[in-house]
Amino acid sequence: MSASTQIAPVTCRPTQAPQVFGVSRATIYRWTEKGHIRLYQRAGMTFVKVDEVLAYITGLGGQLGDQTKPAGNE
């Protein structure tokens, strides 16, 4: 394995959400409250599963602000 190869984390803390997913910690908690993703606890710490969050984000498509601008609005 080369030095530039990075392994994606399986879980992350909600405070890491901006770096990992590009969404705020508050967004992670809102999605949890609405039942879109789950929080997991271990040893008094809270985690989310990266694949669950990415699956939810992928399912949202352009609803997270990444939609293209209509022609003429540049």
DSSP file (Angstrom, degrees, kcal/mol; ACC not computed):
  #  RESIDUE AA STRUCTURE BP1 BP2  ACC     N-H-->O    O-->H-N    N-H-->O    O-->H-N    TCO  KAPPA ALPHA  PHI   PSI    X-CA   Y-CA   Z-CA
    1    1 A M              0   0    0      0, 0.0     2,-0.1     0, 0.0     0, 0.0   0.000 360.0 360.0 360.0 132.8    0.0    0.0    0.0
    2    2 A S    >   -     0   0    0      1,-0.1     3,-1.2     4,-0.0     0, 0.0  -0.329 360.0-111.6 -80.7 164.3    1.4    3.4   -1.0
    3    3 A A  T 3  S+     0   0    0      1,-0.2    -1,-0.1    -2,-0.1     0, 0.0   0.748 115.9  57.2 -66.0 -24.3    1.8    6.3    1.4
    4    4 A S  T 3  S+     0   0    0      2,-0.1     2,-0.4     0, 0.0    -1,-0.2   0.575  81.2 105.5 -85.7  -8.6   -0.9    8.3   -0.5
    5    5 A T    <   -     0   0    0     -3,-1.2     2,-0.4     2,-0.0     0, 0.0  -0.575  53.7-166.4 -74.5 128.0   -3.5    5.6   -0.1
    6    6 A Q        -     0   0    0     -2,-0.4     2,-0.5     0, 0.0    -2,-0.1  -0.931  13.1-141.1-117.3 141.8   -6.1    6.6    2.5
    7    7 A I        -     0   0    0     -2,-0.4    -2,-0.0     1,-0.0     0, 0.0  -0.875  23.1-124.3-100.8 128.7   -8.7    4.3    4.1
    8    8 A A        -     0   0    0     -2,-0.5     2,-0.1     1,-0.1     3,-0.0  -0.454  30.7-110.1 -70.5 141.3  -12.1    5.7    4.7
    9    9 A P        -     0   0    0      0, 0.0    -1,-0.1     0, 0.0     3,-0.1  -0.378  11.7-145.8 -70.3 151.5  -13.4    5.6    8.2
   10   10 A V  S    S+     0   0    0      1,-0.2    40,-2.2    40,-0.1    41,-0.5   0.843  84.2  12.6 -82.0 -38.6  -16.2    3.3    9.1
   11   11 A T  E     -A   49   0A   0     38,-0.3     2,-0.3    39,-0.1    38,-0.2  -0.881  66.0-173.0-131.6 163.9  -17.6    5.6   11.7
   12   12 A C  E     -A   48   0A   0     36,-1.9    36,-2.5    -2,-0.3     5,-0.0  -0.980  30.2-103.3-151.6 161.3  -17.1    9.2   12.7
   13   13 A R    >   -     0   0    0     -2,-0.3     3,-2.0    34,-0.2     4,-0.3  -0.549  33.5-116.7 -80.7 149.8  -18.2   11.6   15.5
   14   14 A P  G >  S+     0   0    0      0, 0.0     3,-1.4     0, 0.0    14,-0.2   0.813 115.8  63.2 -56.6 -29.4  -20.9   14.1   14.6
   15   15 A T  G 3  S+     0   0    0      1,-0.3     4,-0.2     2,-0.1    10,-0.1   0.706  99.1  55.0 -68.8 -17.5  -18.4   16.9   15.3
   16   16 A Q  G X> S+     0   0    0     -3,-2.0     4,-2.4     1,-0.2     3,-0.6   0.455  78.6 101.2 -90.1  -2.4  -16.3   15.6   12.4
   17   17 A A  H <>>S+     0   0    0     -3,-1.4     4,-2.9    -4,-0.3     5,-1.5   0.848  74.6  56.0 -55.7 -41.4  -19.3   15.9   10.0
   18   18 A P  H 345S+     0   0    0      0, 0.0     4,-0.4     0, 0.0    -1,-0.2   0.912 114.7  39.0 -60.4 -39.2  -18.1   19.1    8.3
   19   19 A Q  H <45S+     0   0    0     -3,-0.6    -2,-0.2    -4,-0.2    -3,-0.1   0.879 125.5  36.6 -75.6 -37.9  -14.8   17.6    7.4
   20   20 A V  H  <5S+     0   0    0     -4,-2.4    -3,-0.2     3,-0.1    -1,-0.1   0.903 137.3  11.0 -83.5 -43.5  -16.1   14.1    6.4
   21   21 A F  T  <5S-     0   0    0     -4,-2.9    -2,-0.1    -5,-0.3    -4,-0.1   0.607  91.2-118.9-114.7 -17.0  -19.5   15.0    4.8
   22   22 A G  S   <S+     0   0    0     -5,-1.5     2,-0.3    -4,-0.4    -3,-0.1   0.704  79.6 106.6  79.7  19.7  -19.6   18.7    4.3
   23   23 A V  S    S-     0   0    0     -6,-0.9    -1,-0.3     1,-0.0    -2,-0.3  -0.895  73.0-100.1-125.8 159.5  -22.6   19.2    6.5
   24   24 A S     >  -     0   0    0     -2,-0.3     4,-1.6    -7,-0.1     5,-0.1  -0.276  26.3-115.1 -76.8 162.6  -22.9   20.6   10.0
   25   25 A R  H  > S+     0   0    0      1,-0.2     4,-2.0     2,-0.2     5,-0.2   0.888 118.7  57.4 -59.7 -40.2  -23.1   18.7   13.3
   26   26 A A  H  > S+     0   0    0      1,-0.2     4,-2.4     2,-0.2    -1,-0.2   0.870 102.3  54.7 -60.9 -37.0  -26.6   20.1   13.7
   27   27 A T  H  > S+     0   0    0      2,-0.2     4,-2.7     1,-0.2    -1,-0.2   0.903 104.8  53.3 -63.6 -41.3  -27.6   18.6   10.4
   28   28 A I  H  X S+     0   0    0     -4,-1.6     4,-1.8     1,-0.2    -2,-0.2   0.926 110.9  46.6 -58.1 -45.3  -26.5   15.2   11.5
   29   29 A Y  H  X S+     0   0    0     -4,-2.0     4,-2.5     2,-0.2    -2,-0.2   0.871 111.0  51.9 -67.8 -36.2  -28.7   15.5   14.6
   30   30 A R  H  X S+     0   0    0     -4,-2.4     4,-2.0     2,-0.2    -2,-0.2   0.931 109.5  49.4 -63.3 -44.5  -31.6   16.8   12.5
   31   31 A W  H  <>S+     0   0    0     -4,-2.7     5,-2.4     1,-0.2     6,-0.9   0.860 111.3  50.6 -63.2 -34.1  -31.3   13.8   10.2
   32   32 A T  H ><5S+     0   0    0     -4,-1.8     3,-1.4    -5,-0.2    -2,-0.2   0.931 108.2  51.2 -67.2 -46.1  -31.2   11.5   13.2
   33   33 A E  H 3<5S+     0   0    0     -4,-2.5    -2,-0.2     1,-0.3    -1,-0.2   0.846 110.6  49.7 -60.0 -34.2  -34.3   13.1   14.7
   34   34 A K  T 3<5S-     0   0    0     -4,-2.0    -1,-0.3    -5,-0.2    -2,-0.2   0.503 117.0-114.7 -84.8  -3.9  -36.2   12.6   11.4
   35   35 A G  T < 5S+     0   0    0     -3,-1.4    -3,-0.2    -4,-0.3    -2,-0.1   0.612  81.4 121.7  84.7  12.6  -35.1    8.9   11.3
   36   36 A H  S   <S+     0   0    0     -5,-2.4     2,-0.3    -6,-0.2    -4,-0.2   0.856  81.8   8.5 -76.8 -34.8  -32.9    9.2    8.2
   37   37 A I  S    S-     0   0    0     -6,-0.9     2,-0.3    -9,-0.2    -2,-0.2  -0.879  76.3-123.0-137.2 169.0  -29.8    8.0    9.9
   38   38 A R        -     0   0    0     -2,-0.3    11,-0.5    11,-0.1     2,-0.4  -0.864  10.1-138.5-117.1 151.5  -28.9    6.5   13.3
   39   39 A L        -     0   0    0     -2,-0.3     2,-0.4     9,-0.1     9,-0.2  -0.843  18.3-157.9-100.8 145.2  -26.5    7.5   16.1
   40   40 A Y  E     -B   47   0B   0      7,-3.0     7,-3.2    -2,-0.4     2,-0.4  -0.948   1.8-153.3-123.0 144.4  -24.5    4.8   17.8
   41   41 A Q  E     +B   46   0B   0     -2,-0.4     2,-0.3     5,-0.2     5,-0.2  -0.953  18.3 164.6-122.6 140.2  -22.9    5.0   21.2
   42   42 A R  E >  S-B   45   0B   0      3,-2.3     3,-2.0    -2,-0.4    -2,-0.0  -0.947  72.3  -7.3-152.0 129.0  -19.9    3.2   22.6
   43   43 A A  T 3  S-     0   0    0     -2,-0.3     3,-0.1     1,-0.3    -1,-0.0   0.850 129.3 -55.1  53.8  38.1  -17.9    4.0   25.7
   44   44 A G  T 3  S+     0   0    0      1,-0.3     2,-0.3     0, 0.0    -1,-0.3   0.541 114.8 114.4  77.1   6.5  -19.9    7.2   26.2
   45   45 A M  E <   -B   42   0B   0     -3,-2.0    -3,-2.3   -32,-0.0     2,-0.4  -0.848  59.5-134.0-112.2 149.3  -19.1    8.5   22.7
   46   46 A T  E     +B   41   0B   0     -2,-0.3     2,-0.3    -5,-0.2    -5,-0.2  -0.836  27.9 173.1-105.1 136.9  -21.6    9.1   19.9
   47   47 A F  E     -B   40   0B   0     -7,-3.2    -7,-3.0    -2,-0.4     2,-0.3  -0.917  21.6-149.2-135.6 159.7  -20.8    8.0   16.3
   48   48 A V  E     -A   12   0A   0    -36,-2.5   -36,-1.9    -2,-0.3     2,-0.6  -0.939  31.0-112.5-121.5 153.0  -22.5    7.8   12.9
   49   49 A K  E  >  -A   11   0A   0    -11,-0.5     4,-2.0    -2,-0.3     3,-0.4  -0.765  20.7-144.3 -85.2 125.1  -21.8    5.1   10.3
   50   50 A V  H  > S+     0   0    0    -40,-2.2     4,-2.8    -2,-0.6     5,-0.2   0.889  98.1  52.8 -57.8 -43.6  -20.1    6.8    7.4
   51   51 A D  H  > S+     0   0    0    -41,-0.5     4,-2.1     1,-0.2    -1,-0.2   0.857 107.9  51.8 -64.7 -33.7  -21.8    4.5    4.8
   52   52 A E  H  > S+     0   0    0     -3,-0.4     4,-2.0     2,-0.2    -1,-0.2   0.932 112.8  44.3 -65.8 -45.4  -25.3    5.3    6.3
   53   53 A V  H  X S+     0   0    0     -4,-2.0     4,-2.9     2,-0.2    -2,-0.2   0.928 114.2  49.0 -66.5 -44.4  -24.7    9.0    6.0
   54   54 A L  H  X S+     0   0    0     -4,-2.8     4,-2.8     1,-0.2    -1,-0.2   0.884 109.8  52.5 -63.3 -37.6  -23.2    8.8    2.6
   55   55 A A  H  X S+     0   0    0     -4,-2.1     4,-1.9    -5,-0.2    -1,-0.2   0.905 111.6  46.4 -63.5 -40.8  -26.1    6.6    1.4
   56   56 A Y  H  X S+     0   0    0     -4,-2.0     4,-1.1     2,-0.2    -2,-0.2   0.934 113.8  47.5 -66.5 -45.7  -28.6    9.2    2.7
   57   57 A I  H >X S+     0   0    0     -4,-2.9     4,-0.8     1,-0.2     3,-0.7   0.923 111.4  51.0 -61.5 -44.1  -26.7   12.1    1.1
   58   58 A T  H >< S+     0   0    0     -4,-2.8     3,-0.7     1,-0.3    -1,-0.2   0.877 107.1  54.6 -60.6 -38.5  -26.4   10.3   -2.2
   59   59 A G  H 3< S+     0   0    0     -4,-1.9    -1,-0.3     1,-0.2    -2,-0.2   0.740 100.9  60.2 -67.8 -23.0  -30.2    9.6   -2.1
   60   60 A L  H X< S+     0   0    0     -4,-1.1     3,-1.6    -3,-0.7    -1,-0.2   0.730  80.6 178.1 -77.4 -21.5  -30.8   13.4   -1.7
   61   61 A G  G X<  -     0   0    0     -4,-0.8     3,-0.8    -3,-0.7     5,-0.2  -0.351  67.1  -0.8  58.1-125.2  -29.1   14.2   -5.0
   62   62 A G  G > >S+     0   0    0      1,-0.2     3,-1.0    -2,-0.1     5,-0.6   0.346 108.2  93.8 -80.5   6.0  -29.3   17.9   -5.7
   63   63 A Q  G < 5S+     0   0    0     -3,-1.6    -1,-0.2     1,-0.2    -2,-0.1   0.574  71.6  69.4 -77.9  -7.0  -31.2   18.8   -2.6
   64   64 A L  G < 5S-     0   0    0     -3,-0.8    -1,-0.2    -7,-0.1    -2,-0.1   0.223 123.8 -89.1 -96.0  15.4  -28.1   19.7   -0.6
   65   65 A G  T < 5S+     0   0    0     -3,-1.0    -2,-0.1     3,-0.0    -3,-0.1   0.571 101.4 109.7  94.0   9.0  -27.2   22.8   -2.6
   66   66 A D  T   5 +     0   0    0     -5,-0.2    -3,-0.1    -4,-0.1    -4,-0.1   0.236  43.7 124.6-101.7  14.9  -25.1   21.1   -5.2
   67   67 A Q      < -     0   0    0     -5,-0.6     2,-0.1     1,-0.1    -6,-0.0  -0.359  67.3-104.8 -72.1 155.5  -27.6   21.6   -8.0
   68   68 A T        -     0   0    0      1,-0.1    -1,-0.1    -2,-0.0     3,-0.1  -0.472  35.9-107.6 -77.7 151.2  -26.5   23.5  -11.1
   69   69 A K        -     0   0    0     -2,-0.1     3,-0.1     1,-0.1    -1,-0.1  -0.529  38.3-102.4 -77.2 144.1  -27.7   27.0  -11.7
   70   70 A P    >   -     0   0    0      0, 0.0     3,-1.8     0, 0.0    -1,-0.1  -0.317  51.1 -85.8 -61.5 150.1  -30.3   27.6  -14.4
   71   71 A A  T 3  S+     0   0    0      1,-0.2    -3,-0.0     2,-0.1     0, 0.0  -0.304 115.6  27.7 -58.1 137.2  -28.9   29.0  -17.7
   72   72 A G  T 3  S+     0   0    0     -3,-0.1    -1,-0.2     1,-0.0    -3,-0.0   0.322  95.4  94.7  94.0  -7.9  -28.6   32.8  -17.6
   73   73 A N    <         0   0    0     -3,-1.8    -2,-0.1     1,-0.2    -1,-0.0  -0.197 360.0 360.0-106.8  41.2  -28.1   33.1  -13.8
   74   74 A E              0   0    0     -5,-0.1    -1,-0.2     0, 0.0    -3,-0.1   0.444 360.0 360.0 -95.5 360.0  -24.3   33.1  -13.8
